[in-house]
Amino acid sequence: MIDTQDTSAPQHKQRSLKGLIADYSAIFAFLILFIVAVLLKGSIFLSVSNIMNILMNNSIIGIIALGMTLVIITAGIDLAVGSQMAATGLIAMTILNATQSIFLAILAAVFAGLVFGAITGGLISKFGVPASS
């Protein structure tokens, strides 16, 4: 007789509460600290100005993280992003100080980012330079 039972399906184990807490202890610690901060300084901590300040200070990192997500998904890590961002910012500020034109500074920053990205991409794809070194 042929066995028709599918054994390839994953078996789900019941995890104990102690095991969950041990696996996610850092997240639980952060949540507890967050709750304590909200309870102690809720009116200041959850104010619109503080939330906007947090979002504005982290927006650059968020934009870079979105770009890095695609690189990481394709099994590579490009460590040049930080230095390229710094060089692009330096070029933008140099143009801004020299011309007092925000438009030219943004245009120069975008162009510099495109050039740096094209150079890095070319080195990785054409010459086989590893992106994750």
C-alpha positions, 0 to 999 in steps of 0.5 A: 500500500502506498503512503499518501501522507505528505511529510514535507509540510513543516511541523509547528512546535508549541513554544513556551512563554519562557522560550518566547521571552528568552528569544525576544528579550531585547524587544521585551526590554525595549517595550518595557522601557518605552512604556516606562518613558510614556508613563513618566513623560507621556505629555512631552514624549508623545507630543507632536513636536517630539515625534516630528523631531524624531522622524526628521532626525531619522529620515536620512537613515530611513531613506538609505535603509530602503536603498540598502534593502534591495542590495541585501535582498540580492545577497550583497552588502555594499559598504560604500554607501556611508562614504558615498553619502558623506562625499555627496553631502560634502559636494552639495555643501561646497556647491551651496556655499559657493553659489548660494543656490539650493537648486544647484546644490541638490542637482550636484548631490543627485549627480554625484550620487549617480556617478558614485553609484555607477562607478560602484555598480560597474566595479562590482558587475564588470570587474567582479569586485566583491560588494561585501568586503 
